Structure formats: C-alpha cells, structure tokens
C-alpha cells in the first residue's frame, strides 16, 4: 500500500509535467521546409533535395538543415526574405559563411542557432543588421525561404519556402 501511495503521486507529477510541456509547445514555434530544384527561381532540374526544420524562440532560432543529391559542391545556405516564386535578400546564413560551419559535401546535416548577431542587413527590404524581431516576423509570415547554393548553381540549386506559423503576420 505504501508503494502505491508513492507511485500515484509520482505518476500524477509526470502527467502534469508532460501536459505542461505539451501546452508550451503547441506547434506554433516549429516549422519545416522541403527543398528542391523545382522551387528555385528559375527552377533547376536536379536530384538535389533537402529539409530545413526550425524551432523559433523569442531570442533565437534553432535549425537543422539536411540535404543531398546536389550536382556539385555546396557553397553556402541561407534564409532569404521573399514570397514563393520571387528572389529576395539573404537575412541569415545556415552554413558556408556568416560565422556558420562549412556546408558538408556532397551532402549532410548542419545544425545551429541564429541570434540577432547573425541577422544580415538587406537595405532595400528594410531589414537592419541584428534585427532579430524582424527576422522572426519574416519567418512567421511565410515570406522566407531557404536555399542551398552550389558551384554549378551559385544562385541556388535547391530551395524551399518556409511555411507561415500560427503566430504569423496578417
């Protein structure tokens, strides 16, 4: 009986902890993009493909970029500011520059964190260096895309639009 009296409160505590974390992570702070050559502007006929997973926080974005099948060596990967079908300025590096790791060749996975120190200025789109709240608005609105550039396609070989989150702009 004593054992049961110990197990029940522990089980209730575990359920409470799990329910709290579920409420805190309602999915509005995560998003995933699928990258392919067909989403590039103009489209590219390539076997390259990838995914970008983002976890958004008030002061940082954690990311995991995975890609493979590129036609040549990857140069860098970025997040850009533009809607689907339009090219826009680079607002943050994922690999290959901007203080981020080298892009793995011929493919692989890169993980990292973007903070205000990683936000790149894009003057003609009114993005200032270090404007992390602005970057969050861009990503949450659905007006951001990721792409991986390669030596054969220096303007971008694979691209994926980052879907808007429920906390996105109107």
Secondary structure as UniProt FT lines:
FT   HELIX           2..24
FT   TURN            28..29
FT   STRAND          30..36
FT   HELIX           37..39
FT   STRAND          49..56
FT   STRAND          61..68
FT   STRAND          74..81
FT   TURN            84..85
FT   STRAND          89..95
FT   TURN            98..99
FT   STRAND          108..114
FT   HELIX           116..118
FT   HELIX           123..125
FT   TURN            129..130
FT   HELIX           132..141
FT   STRAND          144..150
FT   TURN            154..155
FT   STRAND          158..162
FT   TURN            166..167
//
